[in-house]
Every structure is written in structure tokens, then in C-alpha cells.
Amino acid sequence: MQTQLNTHQPEVFFHVGTAKTGTTFLQYRVFPKLKGLYYIQRTRYKKAIKIIQKGEHNRYLVSRELDRRVFEKEVERFAKAYPNTLAIIVFRRHDSYIASEYRRYVKNGFTGSFKDFFDVQNDSGFFKKEHMDYDRQIKILEKNFNKKPLVLVYNDLKNDSKAFIGGIANALEATVDLSTLDLSRKHKSYSEKQLKAMQFMGKFINMTKRRGFKNSFLNLLFRLYLGTLRYGILYGARLLPDTMFSKSPLISKKDLKEVKKYYKADWKACKSYSTRLVTDFSQIEAVDLNEDLIYGGI
């Protein structure tokens, strides 16, 4: 493993996501409020290594939601520069996670069924089985970083937000005043009716395709067009009668039970590996986080 690129040896923490585990909430509502370290926001992630190399601070927290396509590559890249980094990752039970991801993709124009998205039997879906192999992700972090990763469970954030946020602060040897956090609701979840409307319209209009215009202004216009189209359909669907839509659920309970059963051992191992955050509550004010805020609107 390569040595660090400069003589300065800062303490580095790297939150690697993942999606639908309260990542956006942590990035924008919690991490900026941690005192005792320098936080590099996700929008500056590409410059994170260069920022750390400047050596202007002794302790850094970097956060980036690494999806299945770039997880291993980005971990390897970061570890070559700072192998002593403490990686932080939050996992959500597999069936809950994949259901939330499917709804997010449908909201963004995915028109296929749940089995088109994830097929636990034949592994022929858009998401593959290895994409939810938590043990594999943990091993990637162990292989590349010298420190054992801090593995957390999403349900702990949902069930006891006070312990979770305060516990992260303690684990990073930072402090946080929960009374200063913005706990207002971000946005509500989309209903099945809204998502079914997106699926229907997606058969006629491709809302998933990305255009790579050379002109940045044209790229901006295209993104605005897609955003206006998507949200126009989503909010317009609220005005339509329920009778216009099929009563069949977007995701069947049977499919989710199969996912839960398939990953039962992986989830058990993940929970056993995870760190139970112990919090000193003396300087932390109790709060009750809104579930929709944590979920990020699934």
C-alpha cells in the first residue's frame, strides 16, 4: 500500500454513504455542525484529496455517496492517498433498501417492474445481487484502509436519532449541539399513485436519458426540462382519481420477503459487525427527527 502523498499526517474520516440511509440528511444537516474537524462537503468531493494535502487542518471529514458503480474504484483511489482513513458506512436492511431504491428510480423515469429492477432468483435485474452484498463492501473497506471501518445501521438513526448523531460525534471525537440542527421536513414520500403515473408516462417519454451537450448552458436547460417534466407528472397525478390506477401494489410483499430471506445471513453478519454508538448525552439536547426527513422521501 502506498504512503501518503505528503509529510503531513492529518486524521481523516471518510463517510462513503450509501444511498437511502440518511446520507443527504447527514451531509447537509449534521456533518456541517460537528465541531473539532474540517468538513469537506459532497460538492467538493473531487477536490478532497488536494484540500487535505494543503495541510491547513489536523482533522478532516469527507462525505460522498458512493453508488454500486464507483464504490470500489473510489475507495481504492482515496486509500492510495490516505490509507489510515477511518471509513464510515451506514447500511439499511436489504429489503427496505431495495424497495426505497426502486421507488427512487421509478420517480426518475424507470418504467420496469420491481423484478426488472432486482431479480433475487435469476439475478437478471438492473440491480445485481453483489450490489447489495454488504459483507463484500465491508471487506473492500478493510482491504484498502488500515483502520477497521465504522459500520452503522440505518434503523438506529430511525429509532434513536439522538444516540445515533451524538454517537457519531463521539466516534469522531467531535462535539455537536443538536439544538442548532435544522430538523424541518425536507419533502414527503411520493404516493404509489404518483409513481404509477410516472411509469405510465415513461412509456411515451424517456425521462431517464442523460444528454451530454458540449455547451454547459444546454445541459442546464435539459436538466431543467427533465425536472419540470418529472415533477409536473408527479404533482399532477395527485389531482387524478384513484380509480384510474391499478390496485396492484408497486412492490409485492412476496418479492420483498424473498429479498429479506436471501440476505438474512448477510444482514445478521452486518449487524454483528456494526458499532453500537455510545453517547455522552451531557451536552446533547434530545430531538425527535421526522421520519420523512431521515428517509429522504422514499
C-alpha positions, 0 to 999 in steps of 0.5 A: 500500500502506498504512503501518503502523498505528503509529510503531513499526517492529518486524521481523516474520516471518510463517510462513503454513504450509501444511498437511502440511509440518511446520507443527504440528511447527514451531509447537509444537516449534521456533518456541517455542525460537528465541531473539532474537524474540517468538513469537506462537503459532497460538492467538493468531493473531487477536490478532497484529496488536494484540500487535505494535502494543503495541510491547513487542518489536523482533522478532516471529514469527507462525505460522498455517496458512493453508488454500486458503480464507483464504490470500489474504484473510489475507495481504492483511489482515496486509500492510495492517498490516505490509507489510515482513513477511518471509513464510515458506512451506514447500511439499511436492511436489504429489503427496505433498501431495495424497495426505497431504491426502486421507488427512487428510480421509478420517480426518475423515469424507470418504467420496469417492474420491481423484478426488472429492477432486482431479480433475487432468483435469476439475478437478471435485474438492473440491480445485481445481487453483489450490489447489495452484498454488504459483507463484500463492501465491508471487506473492500473497506478493510482491504484498502484502509488500515483502520477497521471501518465504522459500520452503522445501521440505518434503523438506529438513526430511525429509532434513536436519532439522538444516540445515533448523531451524538454517537457519531460525534463521539466516534469522531471525537467531535462535539455537536449541539443538536439544538442548532440542527435544522430538523424541518421536513425536507419533502414527503414520500411520493404516493404509489399513485404518483409513481404509477403515473410516472411509469405510465408516462415513461412509456411515451417519454424517456425521462431517464436519458442523460444528454451530454451537450458540449455547451454547459448552458444546454445541459442546464436547460435539459436538466431543467426540462427533465425536472419540470417534466418529472415533477409536473407528472408527479404533482399532477397525478395527485389531482387524478382519481384513484380509480384510474390506477391499478390496485396492484401494489408497486412492490409485492410483499412476496418479492420483498420477503424473498429479498429479506430471506436471501440476505438474512445471513448477510444482514445478521453478519452486518449487524454483528459487525456494526458499532453500537454508538455510545453517547455522552448525552451531557451536552446533547439536547434530545430531538425527535427527527421526522421520519420523512426527513431521515428517509429522504422521501422514499 
